[in-house]
Amino acid sequence: MNFLRGVMGGQSAGPQHTEAETIQKLCDRVASSTLLDDRRNAVRALKSLSKKYRLEVGIQAMEHLIHVLQTDRSDSEIIGYALDTLYNIISNDEEEEVDDVEEENSTRQSEDLGSQFTEIFIKQPENVTLLLSLLEEFDFHVRWPGVKLLTSLLKQLGPQVQQIILVSPMGVSRLMDLLADSREVIRNDGVLLLQALTRSNGAIQKIVAFENAFERLLDIITEEGNSDGGIVVEDCLILLQNLLKNNNSNQNFFKEGSYIQRMKPWFHVGDENSGWSAQKVTNLHVMLQLVRVLVSPTNPPGATSSCQKAMFQCGLLQQLCTILMATGVPADILTETINTVSEVIRGYQVNQDYFASVNAPSNPPRPAIVVLLMSMVNERQPFVLRCAVLYCFQCFLYKNQKGQGEIVSTLLPSTIDATGNSVSAGQLLCGGLFSTDSLSNWCAAVALAHALQENATQKEQLLRVQLATSIGNPPVSLLQQCTNILSQGSKIQTRVGLLMLLCTWLSNCPIAVTHFLHNSANVPFLTGQIAENLGEEEQLVQGLCALLLGISIYFNDNSLESYMKEKLKQLIEKRIGKENFIEKLGFISKHELYSRASQKPQPNFPSPEYMIFDHEFTKLVKELEGVITKAIYKSSEEDKKEEEVKKTLEQHDSIVTHYKNMIREQDLQLEELKQQISTLKCQNEQLQTAVTQQVSQIQQHKDQYNLLKVQLGKDNQHQGSYSDGTQVNGVQPEEVGRLREEIEELKSNQELLQSQLAEKDSLIENLKSSQASPGANEQSSATASARDSEQIAELKQELATLKSQLNSQSVEITRLQTEKQELLRKTETFAKSAPAPGEGEAGTAAKTTDVEGRLSALLQETKELKSEIKALSEERSAIKEQLDASNSTIAILQNEKNKLEMDVTDSKKEQDDLLVLLADQDQKIFSLKNKLKELGHPVEEEDELESGDQDDEEDEDEDDGKDQGPI
């Protein structure tokens, strides 16, 4: 302090001590003093001088102040003074009042100084990195001036500072920690710092968004009271706008994080509308703009539609419509709400349908669309409000053919309310179209043109509309009335609106062109308007007339002989001249307001005089200007060729459509065949499993049959014929009968499987023949057919394998039958060879008689053997079947026996464990009784006897259980 007093006292002592000398002494003191107190006092003195003598302090002291930040970090007070001094040097905030004459010059000089000092500071990127590291200090006197200094740097040279922070390790993350600071002044200034940091830098915007900025900012807005909060809410909303505007990645992250749902409470304005403070109006205005950022027409269509869907599902659109229909809402909030609702419903059918169902709280209730249209055609309403209503109506009809039909239907005679109790949208549009206010004429014409946009059906329906002009006169069509007003020479704005309506109406609608040309006065009026040499104000009308006449030529179907294409072109050449016609047509796109209207869909005009072009109409002009120019210069032969080309193209389109439908049908058939093939595969796998089981069973039967051969001789020696009371292998006759029935069922199942295999074989052959049809027009169909053929070939190979297995079974059966026939043949051979005696003994009668007796006996024995062999073969088959069933039954019984043995083993283990436990318990009881006896307590012997008897009984029960366990 003594040093500061000396310096300041010296400064006031005489004129020889100038401000520059004082600042130089202070800088020397900061640089050379070894005592921290002296350096701190010198920096504090520089801080006090930095506002008034900004240039001198900045030139002489900046390097020393940066050195203090590097070397004296342990002392928060001197760091705070240094940061404040740097902020005063760099910042352009002027606290001193200046005269009005000098204000502009001083502001310009201040901005130049701030940018120059900022450039000096960031020339060394390490200075910005040092400042970022200082922000980690929790001390208020360090962190707050550091935040202000960095914010000032970003305001001066934002892109350069942003780049340094972007490449700095954890630079953005350190700044995000400011939002979590418990001290509101640092948190609020941190929001301002992030505003400057995220401005026009998509990379930093993404990093900030993924550092959980949305969650923190929405929490701050909720804590501050949503729309009722102060300027902090506005700052947070502006930061959210910076993060979301023109940043598709952040918009998608915001939607996927379910943050749209958290926006709904912002728009609960309450029942009383008296508390509309200026800050609340500002907050709501920025909130509505934030909603519009998410559903802006300039965003990708997919992202916009997904946000529109989320806003409807969470009830945000419903809340906005509530504000729209509420009373007492300020005009600017109402206007911005209309614009917001417009973009939330634009091009999204569900939201458009909901908006059509919204009713105003009136008696009787009226649709919101009707109420808004009443404001649009009312010349006493504010201009911006009327523009907003027009935009809302355009967005409601955008890509909404259902809504277009509903609007046009209110003009048709069958739907007009004869009682006149309610006003429809069509009646309001007609009233505005023919009113004396030119702005209402233009708005109504553009609104009606949007009801016809890209909808040929409604263009034809609108031709049915009839208007009653005056009492006693017949009604005229709407088309005729528009041309009548056009020819009466009204205001330019009215004529431009009507011409845009007529051009939209006649484009791509030959029937409307025919109706227009049917009035003989229309073509002469148009040619007269185009041919005249009028002033610059009328050039736009001439261009629109040329466009309308060109549309009448290009979309002419030559149904009227007097106004065929060739005759109209000849008329233009004679009365106007082709070059003059094309020049007048070019007046539209050369108009100064044309390019402004073509940029954005929203009709945003500074005043009614600029309200000339509609955005959708500019797109129509771009589309038709070139083709009309070509059509004017084409000869009749070229027209004929073009007609032929059109017909050829139509035929080609029909052929292509036919083949497309055919390909779709083939694709459907392919899908069906693929499903059938997958089903057949599953069935084939099941059949293959069944055949495998049958093969194993047949093998078992063979083994059992061979075993039965060996056992038959023994069974014939020890057993007679089967009787009802005997057993076969331990099986009762009743069970044998049941087993025979099961064998019959197995046989029938095998036959059924064979029949199913035959059916699947035929079905695969049919699939193969259906896949053989050529698909020359679609390569994918051929590939799919080839793939299906391979799958069918694999299936056929699998079926052939199954058939070979079945054939091997049949061969085995044939072999058994052959063995049987061989036995019979051997028996017959034996019978023939047995009666052949020696030919030398034929002379004796006794031997002859003996041989004959033996021969008859052998024949009789042969017959008995044949019958016995036959009976044995039948008996063998029956025994084989019985043996198979018996073996399967024995296997089942054996499995059950094994299970019972396992259960018995487990129970034995448990009983042994219980016996061990009982023995331990008896031992404990015995020891306790001994202790009682030793202590002199009497013990009854009967208890011991009873317990002993009970133990004996339990042992006997356990032994009985063991004897009865396994069977």
Backbone hydrogen bonds, N-H to C=O, Kabsch-Sander energy under -0.5 kcal/mol:
donor,donor_aa,acceptor,acceptor_aa,energy
5,R,1,M,-2.9
6,G,2,N,-2.4
7,V,3,F,-2.4
8,M,4,L,-3.0
9,G,5,R,-3.1
10,G,6,G,-2.6
11,Q,7,V,-2.0
12,S,8,M,-1.7
13,A,9,G,-1.0
14,G,10,G,-0.9
17,H,14,G,-1.0
18,T,16,Q,-1.2
22,T,18,T,-2.0
23,I,19,E,-2.6
24,Q,20,A,-2.3
25,K,21,E,-2.5
26,L,22,T,-2.4
27,C,23,I,-2.4
28,D,24,Q,-2.5
29,R,25,K,-2.5
30,V,26,L,-2.4
31,A,27,C,-2.2
32,S,28,D,-2.8
33,S,29,R,-2.1
39,R,35,L,-1.9
40,R,36,L,-2.7
41,N,37,D,-2.6
42,A,38,D,-2.2
43,V,39,R,-2.3
44,R,40,R,-2.3
45,A,41,N,-2.0
46,L,42,A,-2.1
47,K,43,V,-2.1
48,S,44,R,-1.8
49,L,45,A,-1.5
50,S,46,L,-1.3
51,K,47,K,-0.5
53,Y,49,L,-2.8
54,R,51,K,-0.5
57,V,53,Y,-2.3
58,G,54,R,-2.3
59,I,55,L,-2.3
60,Q,56,E,-2.2
61,A,57,V,-2.7
62,M,58,G,-0.9
65,L,61,A,-2.6
66,I,62,M,-2.3
67,H,63,E,-1.8
68,V,64,H,-2.0
69,L,65,L,-2.0
70,Q,66,I,-1.3
71,T,67,H,-2.2
72,D,68,V,-2.6
75,D,72,D,-1.3
76,S,74,S,-0.7
79,I,75,D,-1.6
80,G,76,S,-2.1
81,Y,77,E,-2.1
82,A,78,I,-2.3
83,L,79,I,-2.4
84,D,80,G,-2.4
85,T,81,Y,-2.3
86,L,82,A,-2.4
87,Y,83,L,-2.3
88,N,84,D,-2.3
89,I,85,T,-1.9
90,I,86,L,-2.4
91,S,87,Y,-3.0
95,E,93,D,-0.6
103,E,99,D,-1.1
104,E,100,D,-0.6
106,S,102,E,-2.5
107,T,103,E,-2.2
108,R,104,E,-2.1
109,Q,105,N,-2.5
110,S,106,S,-2.5
111,E,107,T,-2.3
112,D,108,R,-2.1
113,L,109,Q,-2.5
114,G,110,S,-2.5
115,S,111,E,-2.3
116,Q,112,D,-2.2
117,F,113,L,-2.8
118,T,114,G,-2.2
119,E,115,S,-2.1
120,I,116,Q,-2.1
121,F,117,F,-2.3
122,I,118,T,-2.6
123,K,119,E,-0.6
124,Q,121,F,-0.7
127,N,124,Q,-2.3
128,V,124,Q,-0.6
129,T,125,P,-2.0
130,L,126,E,-2.6
131,L,127,N,-2.1
132,L,128,V,-2.2
133,S,129,T,-2.0
134,L,130,L,-1.9
135,L,131,L,-1.1
136,E,133,S,-1.2
137,E,134,L,-1.6
142,V,139,D,-1.4
143,R,139,D,-2.8
144,W,140,F,-1.9
146,G,142,V,-1.5
147,V,143,R,-2.3
148,K,144,W,-2.1
149,L,145,P,-2.4
150,L,146,G,-2.3
151,T,147,V,-2.2
152,S,148,K,-2.1
153,L,149,L,-2.2
154,L,150,L,-2.1
155,K,151,T,-2.0
156,Q,152,S,-1.8
157,L,153,L,-2.5
161,V,157,L,-2.1
162,Q,158,G,-2.9
163,Q,159,P,-2.0
164,I,160,Q,-1.8
165,I,161,V,-2.5
166,L,162,Q,-2.4
167,V,163,Q,-1.7
168,S,164,I,-0.8
171,G,168,S,-2.0
174,R,170,M,-1.8
175,L,171,G,-1.3
176,M,172,V,-1.8
177,D,173,S,-1.0
178,L,175,L,-1.3
179,L,176,M,-1.3
180,A,177,D,-1.1
181,D,178,L,-1.4
184,E,182,S,-0.7
186,I,183,R,-0.6
187,R,183,R,-2.3
188,N,184,E,-3.3
189,D,185,V,-2.0
190,G,186,I,-2.1
191,V,187,R,-1.7
192,L,188,N,-1.6
193,L,189,D,-2.2
194,L,190,G,-2.4
195,Q,191,V,-1.9
196,A,192,L,-2.0
197,L,193,L,-2.1
198,T,194,L,-2.4
199,R,195,Q,-0.6
201,N,198,T,-1.1
205,Q,201,N,-2.1
206,K,202,G,-2.1
207,I,203,A,-2.0
208,V,204,I,-2.8
209,A,205,Q,-2.3
210,F,206,K,-2.3
211,E,207,I,-0.6
211,E,208,V,-0.8
212,N,209,A,-0.9
213,A,208,V,-1.1
214,F,209,A,-0.5
216,R,212,N,-1.6
217,L,213,A,-2.8
218,L,214,F,-2.4
219,D,215,E,-1.9
220,I,216,R,-2.2
221,I,217,L,-2.4
222,T,218,L,-2.3
223,E,219,D,-2.7
224,E,220,I,-2.2
225,G,222,T,-1.1
226,N,221,I,-2.7
228,D,225,G,-2.0
229,G,226,N,-1.6
233,V,230,G,-0.8
234,E,230,G,-1.0
235,D,231,I,-2.4
236,C,232,V,-2.4
237,L,233,V,-2.4
238,I,234,E,-2.3
239,L,235,D,-2.1
240,L,236,C,-2.3
241,Q,237,L,-2.2
242,N,238,I,-2.2
243,L,239,L,-1.9
244,L,240,L,-1.8
245,K,241,Q,-2.8
247,N,244,L,-1.7
251,Q,247,N,-2.2
252,N,248,N,-2.3
253,F,249,S,-2.2
254,F,250,N,-2.7
255,K,251,Q,-2.2
256,E,252,N,-3.1
257,G,253,F,-1.8
258,S,255,K,-1.7
259,Y,254,F,-1.9
262,R,259,Y,-0.5
263,M,260,I,-1.6
264,K,261,Q,-0.9
266,W,263,M,-1.2
267,F,264,K,-1.7
268,H,265,P,-1.3
269,V,267,F,-1.3
276,W,274,S,-1.1
277,S,275,G,-1.2
281,V,277,S,-2.3
282,T,278,A,-2.1
283,N,279,Q,-2.9
284,L,280,K,-2.7
285,H,281,V,-2.1
286,V,282,T,-2.2
287,M,283,N,-2.4
288,L,284,L,-2.5
289,Q,285,H,-1.9
290,L,286,V,-2.0
291,V,287,M,-1.9
292,R,288,L,-2.0
293,V,289,Q,-1.7
294,L,290,L,-1.1
295,V,291,V,-1.0
296,S,293,V,-0.7
299,N,296,S,-1.9
304,T,300,P,-2.4
305,S,301,P,-2.5
306,S,302,G,-1.9
307,C,303,A,-1.9
308,Q,304,T,-2.4
309,K,305,S,-2.3
310,A,306,S,-2.1
311,M,307,C,-2.3
312,F,308,Q,-1.7
313,Q,309,K,-2.5
314,C,310,A,-2.2
315,G,312,F,-0.8
316,L,311,M,-1.4
317,L,311,M,-1.6
319,Q,315,G,-1.8
320,L,316,L,-2.2
321,C,317,L,-2.3
322,T,318,Q,-1.6
323,I,319,Q,-1.8
324,L,320,L,-2.2
325,M,321,C,-1.8
326,A,322,T,-0.6
326,A,323,I,-0.7
334,L,330,P,-2.6
335,T,331,A,-2.6
336,E,332,D,-2.3
337,T,333,I,-2.4
338,I,334,L,-2.2
339,N,335,T,-2.1
340,T,336,E,-2.2
341,V,337,T,-2.9
342,S,338,I,-2.2
343,E,339,N,-1.7
344,V,340,T,-1.8
345,I,341,V,-1.7
346,R,342,S,-0.9
347,G,395,C,-0.9
347,G,398,Y,-0.6
348,Y,345,I,-1.6
349,Q,347,G,-0.6
352,Q,348,Y,-2.2
353,D,349,Q,-2.6
354,Y,350,V,-2.1
355,F,351,N,-2.5
356,A,352,Q,-1.9
357,S,353,D,-1.0
357,S,354,Y,-0.8
358,V,354,Y,-0.6
358,V,355,F,-1.0
360,A,366,R,-3.7
362,S,360,A,-2.7
366,R,360,A,-0.7
368,A,358,V,-2.8
371,V,367,P,-1.9
372,L,368,A,-2.4
373,L,369,I,-2.4
374,M,370,V,-2.0
375,S,371,V,-1.3
376,M,372,L,-1.9
377,V,373,L,-2.1
378,N,375,S,-0.7
379,E,377,V,-0.7
381,Q,378,N,-1.7
386,R,382,P,-2.0
387,C,383,F,-2.2
388,A,384,V,-2.1
389,V,385,L,-2.3
390,L,386,R,-2.1
391,Y,387,C,-2.3
392,C,388,A,-2.3
393,F,389,V,-2.4
394,Q,390,L,-2.4
395,C,391,Y,-2.6
396,F,392,C,-2.1
397,L,393,F,-1.5
398,Y,394,Q,-0.9
400,N,397,L,-1.6
404,Q,400,N,-2.3
405,G,401,Q,-2.3
406,E,402,K,-1.9
407,I,403,G,-2.2
408,V,404,Q,-2.5
409,S,405,G,-2.2
410,T,406,E,-0.9
410,T,407,I,-0.6
411,L,408,V,-1.8
412,L,408,V,-0.7
412,L,409,S,-0.6
415,T,412,L,-1.3
416,I,412,L,-0.8
418,A,416,I,-0.6
428,L,424,S,-1.9
429,L,425,A,-2.2
430,C,426,G,-2.4
431,G,427,Q,-2.6
432,G,428,L,-2.4
433,L,429,L,-2.3
434,F,430,C,-1.6
435,S,432,G,-0.9
438,S,436,T,-0.6
441,N,437,D,-2.0
442,W,438,S,-2.5
443,C,439,L,-2.6
444,A,440,S,-2.6
445,A,441,N,-2.3
446,V,442,W,-2.5
447,A,443,C,-2.6
448,L,444,A,-2.5
449,A,445,A,-2.2
450,H,446,V,-1.9
451,A,447,A,-1.0
452,L,448,L,-0.5
452,L,449,A,-1.1
455,N,452,L,-1.6
459,K,455,N,-1.6
460,E,456,A,-1.9
461,Q,457,T,-2.1
462,L,458,Q,-2.4
463,L,459,K,-0.6
463,L,460,E,-0.7
464,R,461,Q,-1.7
465,V,462,L,-1.2
467,L,476,V,-3.9
469,T,467,L,-0.8
473,N,470,S,-1.3
476,V,467,L,-2.5
478,L,465,V,-1.7
481,Q,477,S,-2.3
482,C,478,L,-2.1
483,T,479,L,-1.8
484,N,480,Q,-2.2
485,I,481,Q,-2.4
486,L,482,C,-2.1
487,S,483,T,-1.9
488,Q,484,N,-0.7
488,Q,485,I,-0.8
489,G,486,L,-0.9
490,S,485,I,-0.5
495,R,491,K,-2.4
496,V,492,I,-2.9
497,G,493,Q,-2.0
498,L,494,T,-2.4
499,L,495,R,-2.7
500,M,496,V,-2.4
501,L,497,G,-2.0
502,L,498,L,-2.6
503,C,499,L,-2.6
504,T,500,M,-2.2
505,W,501,L,-2.3
506,L,502,L,-2.6
507,S,503,C,-1.6
509,C,506,L,-1.6
513,V,509,C,-1.8
514,T,510,P,-2.3
515,H,511,I,-2.2
516,F,512,A,-2.3
517,L,513,V,-2.7
518,H,514,T,-1.5
519,N,515,H,-0.7
519,N,516,F,-0.8
520,S,518,H,-0.8
522,N,519,N,-1.6
523,V,519,N,-0.6
525,F,521,A,-1.5
526,L,522,N,-2.3
527,T,523,V,-2.7
528,G,524,P,-2.2
529,Q,525,F,-2.3
530,I,526,L,-2.3
531,A,527,T,-2.4
532,E,528,G,-1.3
534,L,532,E,-0.9
538,E,535,G,-0.6
539,Q,535,G,-0.6
539,Q,536,E,-0.8
540,L,536,E,-0.6
542,Q,538,E,-2.3
543,G,539,Q,-2.4
544,L,540,L,-2.3
545,C,541,V,-2.4
546,A,542,Q,-2.4
547,L,543,G,-2.2
548,L,544,L,-2.4
549,L,545,C,-2.5
550,G,546,A,-2.4
551,I,547,L,-2.4
552,S,548,L,-1.8
553,I,549,L,-1.1
554,Y,550,G,-3.0
555,F,551,I,-2.4
556,N,553,I,-1.2
561,E,559,S,-0.6
563,Y,560,L,-0.7
564,M,561,E,-0.9
568,L,564,M,-2.4
569,K,565,K,-2.2
570,Q,566,E,-2.1
571,L,567,K,-2.2
572,I,568,L,-2.1
573,E,569,K,-2.3
574,K,570,Q,-2.1
575,R,571,L,-2.5
576,I,572,I,-2.2
577,G,572,I,-3.6
581,F,577,G,-2.5
582,I,578,K,-2.5
583,E,579,E,-2.2
584,K,580,N,-2.4
585,L,581,F,-2.3
586,G,582,I,-1.6
587,F,584,K,-1.2
588,I,585,L,-1.0
590,K,586,G,-1.2
591,H,587,F,-0.5
591,H,588,I,-1.3
594,Y,591,H,-1.0
595,S,591,H,-0.8
596,R,592,E,-0.6
597,A,593,L,-1.8
598,S,594,Y,-1.5
599,Q,596,R,-0.9
600,K,596,R,-0.6
604,N,602,Q,-1.5
605,F,603,P,-0.7
610,Y,607,S,-1.5
611,M,608,P,-1.4
612,I,610,Y,-1.6
618,T,614,D,-1.8
619,K,615,H,-1.3
620,L,616,E,-1.6
621,V,617,F,-2.3
622,K,618,T,-2.0
623,E,619,K,-1.7
624,L,620,L,-2.1
625,E,621,V,-2.5
626,G,622,K,-0.6
627,V,623,E,-0.5
628,I,624,L,-2.4
629,T,625,E,-1.7
630,K,626,G,-2.1
631,A,627,V,-2.2
632,I,628,I,-2.1
633,Y,629,T,-1.4
634,K,630,K,-0.9
639,D,635,S,-2.3
640,K,636,S,-2.6
641,K,637,E,-2.9
642,E,638,E,-2.9
643,E,639,D,-2.8
644,E,640,K,-2.7
645,V,641,K,-3.1
646,K,642,E,-3.1
647,K,643,E,-2.9
648,T,644,E,-3.1
649,L,645,V,-3.3
650,E,646,K,-2.9
651,Q,647,K,-3.1
652,H,648,T,-3.4
653,D,649,L,-3.4
654,S,650,E,-2.7
655,I,651,Q,-2.9
656,V,652,H,-3.3
657,T,653,D,-3.0
658,H,654,S,-2.6
659,Y,655,I,-2.9
660,K,656,V,-2.8
661,N,657,T,-2.8
662,M,658,H,-2.6
663,I,659,Y,-3.2
664,R,660,K,-2.7
665,E,661,N,-2.7
666,Q,662,M,-2.9
667,D,663,I,-2.9
668,L,664,R,-2.6
669,Q,665,E,-2.9
670,L,666,Q,-3.2
671,E,667,D,-2.6
672,E,668,L,-2.5
673,L,669,Q,-3.1
674,K,670,L,-3.0
675,Q,671,E,-2.4
676,Q,672,E,-2.7
677,I,673,L,-3.2
678,S,674,K,-2.6
679,T,675,Q,-2.4
680,L,676,Q,-3.1
681,K,677,I,-2.7
682,C,678,S,-2.1
683,Q,679,T,-2.7
684,N,680,L,-3.2
685,E,681,K,-2.7
686,Q,682,C,-2.3
687,L,683,Q,-2.9
688,Q,684,N,-3.0
689,T,685,E,-2.3
690,A,686,Q,-2.3
691,V,687,L,-2.9
692,T,688,Q,-2.6
693,Q,689,T,-2.2
694,Q,690,A,-2.3
695,V,691,V,-2.9
696,S,692,T,-2.2
697,Q,693,Q,-2.4
698,I,694,Q,-2.9
699,Q,695,V,-2.5
700,Q,696,S,-2.3
701,H,697,Q,-2.5
702,K,698,I,-2.5
703,D,699,Q,-2.5
704,Q,700,Q,-2.7
705,Y,701,H,-2.4
706,N,702,K,-2.7
707,L,703,D,-2.2
708,L,704,Q,-2.3
709,K,705,Y,-1.9
710,V,706,N,-1.5
711,Q,707,L,-2.1
712,L,708,L,-1.6
713,G,709,K,-0.7
714,K,710,V,-0.6
715,D,711,Q,-2.5
716,N,712,L,-2.5
717,Q,713,G,-1.6
718,H,714,K,-2.0
719,Q,715,D,-2.1
726,T,723,S,-0.7
728,V,731,V,-2.4
729,N,727,Q,-0.6
731,V,728,V,-1.5
736,V,732,Q,-1.8
737,G,733,P,-2.4
738,R,734,E,-1.8
739,L,735,E,-2.5
740,R,736,V,-2.2
741,E,737,G,-2.1
742,E,738,R,-2.0
743,I,739,L,-2.2
744,E,740,R,-2.3
745,E,741,E,-2.1
746,L,742,E,-2.3
747,K,743,I,-2.2
748,S,744,E,-2.5
749,N,745,E,-2.5
750,Q,746,L,-2.3
751,E,747,K,-2.4
752,L,748,S,-2.4
753,L,749,N,-2.6
754,Q,750,Q,-2.2
755,S,751,E,-2.3
756,Q,752,L,-2.5
757,L,753,L,-2.4
758,A,754,Q,-2.0
759,E,755,S,-2.3
760,K,756,Q,-2.7
761,D,757,L,-2.2
762,S,758,A,-2.1
763,L,759,E,-2.4
764,I,760,K,-2.4
765,E,761,D,-1.9
766,N,762,S,-2.0
767,L,763,L,-2.4
768,K,764,I,-2.5
769,S,765,E,-2.1
770,S,766,N,-2.4
771,Q,767,L,-2.0
772,A,768,K,-0.7
772,A,769,S,-0.5
773,S,770,S,-0.8
778,E,775,G,-1.3
782,A,778,E,-1.3
783,T,779,Q,-2.2
784,A,780,S,-2.4
785,S,781,S,-2.4
786,A,782,A,-2.6
787,R,783,T,-2.4
788,D,784,A,-2.4
789,S,785,S,-2.5
790,E,786,A,-2.3
791,Q,787,R,-2.1
792,I,788,D,-2.5
793,A,789,S,-2.7
794,E,790,E,-2.4
795,L,791,Q,-2.3
796,K,792,I,-2.7
797,Q,793,A,-2.3
798,E,794,E,-2.4
799,L,795,L,-2.5
800,A,796,K,-2.5
801,T,797,Q,-2.1
802,L,798,E,-2.1
803,K,799,L,-2.7
804,S,800,A,-2.5
805,Q,801,T,-2.1
806,L,802,L,-2.4
807,N,803,K,-2.7
808,S,804,S,-2.4
809,Q,805,Q,-1.8
810,S,806,L,-2.3
811,V,807,N,-2.7
812,E,808,S,-2.1
813,I,809,Q,-2.2
814,T,810,S,-2.5
815,R,811,V,-2.6
816,L,812,E,-2.1
817,Q,813,I,-2.2
818,T,814,T,-2.6
819,E,815,R,-2.3
820,K,816,L,-1.8
821,Q,817,Q,-2.4
822,E,818,T,-2.6
823,L,819,E,-2.1
824,L,820,K,-2.0
825,R,821,Q,-2.7
826,K,822,E,-2.6
827,T,823,L,-2.0
828,E,824,L,-2.3
829,T,825,R,-2.4
830,F,826,K,-2.5
831,A,827,T,-2.1
832,K,828,E,-2.1
833,S,829,T,-2.5
834,A,830,F,-1.7
836,A,833,S,-1.2
841,E,838,G,-1.5
842,A,839,E,-0.9
844,T,841,E,-1.2
848,T,844,T,-1.5
849,T,845,A,-2.5
850,D,846,A,-2.3
851,V,847,K,-2.8
852,E,848,T,-2.5
853,G,849,T,-2.2
854,R,850,D,-2.7
855,L,851,V,-3.0
856,S,852,E,-2.5
857,A,853,G,-2.3
858,L,854,R,-2.9
859,L,855,L,-2.5
860,Q,856,S,-2.6
861,E,857,A,-2.6
862,T,858,L,-2.7
863,K,859,L,-2.5
864,E,860,Q,-2.3
865,L,861,E,-2.7
866,K,862,T,-2.8
867,S,863,K,-2.5
868,E,864,E,-2.7
869,I,865,L,-3.3
870,K,866,K,-2.6
871,A,867,S,-2.7
872,L,868,E,-2.9
873,S,869,I,-2.7
874,E,870,K,-2.3
875,E,871,A,-3.0
876,R,872,L,-3.3
877,S,873,S,-2.2
878,A,874,E,-2.4
879,I,875,E,-3.1
880,K,876,R,-2.6
881,E,877,S,-2.4
882,Q,878,A,-2.7
883,L,879,I,-3.1
884,D,880,K,-2.6
885,A,881,E,-2.4
886,S,882,Q,-2.7
887,N,883,L,-3.0
888,S,884,D,-2.4
889,T,885,A,-2.5
890,I,886,S,-3.1
891,A,887,N,-2.7
892,I,888,S,-2.3
893,L,889,T,-2.9
894,Q,890,I,-2.9
895,N,891,A,-2.5
896,E,892,I,-2.5
897,K,893,L,-2.8
898,N,894,Q,-2.7
899,K,895,N,-2.5
900,L,896,E,-2.7
901,E,897,K,-2.8
902,M,898,N,-2.4
903,D,899,K,-2.4
904,V,900,L,-3.0
905,T,901,E,-2.7
906,D,902,M,-2.5
907,S,903,D,-2.8
908,K,904,V,-2.9
909,K,905,T,-2.3
910,E,906,D,-2.5
911,Q,907,S,-2.8
912,D,908,K,-2.8
913,D,909,K,-2.4
914,L,910,E,-2.2
915,L,911,Q,-2.7
916,V,912,D,-2.3
917,L,913,D,-2.2
918,L,914,L,-3.0
919,A,915,L,-2.8
920,D,916,V,-2.4
921,Q,917,L,-2.4
922,D,918,L,-2.9
923,Q,919,A,-2.5
924,K,920,D,-2.5
925,I,921,Q,-2.9
926,F,922,D,-2.9
927,S,923,Q,-2.6
928,L,924,K,-2.6
929,K,925,I,-2.5
930,N,926,F,-2.1
931,K,927,S,-2.3
932,L,928,L,-2.5
933,K,929,K,-2.6
934,E,930,N,-2.7
935,L,931,K,-2.2
936,G,932,L,-0.6
936,G,933,K,-1.1
937,H,932,L,-3.0
944,E,940,E,-0.7
945,L,941,E,-2.3
946,E,942,E,-3.3
947,S,943,D,-2.5
948,G,944,E,-2.5
949,D,945,L,-3.1
950,Q,946,E,-2.7
951,D,947,S,-2.2
952,D,948,G,-2.1
953,E,949,D,-2.5
954,E,950,Q,-2.4
955,D,951,D,-2.2
956,E,952,D,-2.6
957,D,953,E,-2.4
958,E,954,E,-2.1
959,D,955,D,-2.3
960,D,956,E,-2.6
961,G,957,D,-2.4
962,K,958,E,-2.0
963,D,959,D,-2.2
964,Q,960,D,-2.1
965,G,961,G,-0.7
965,G,962,K,-0.5
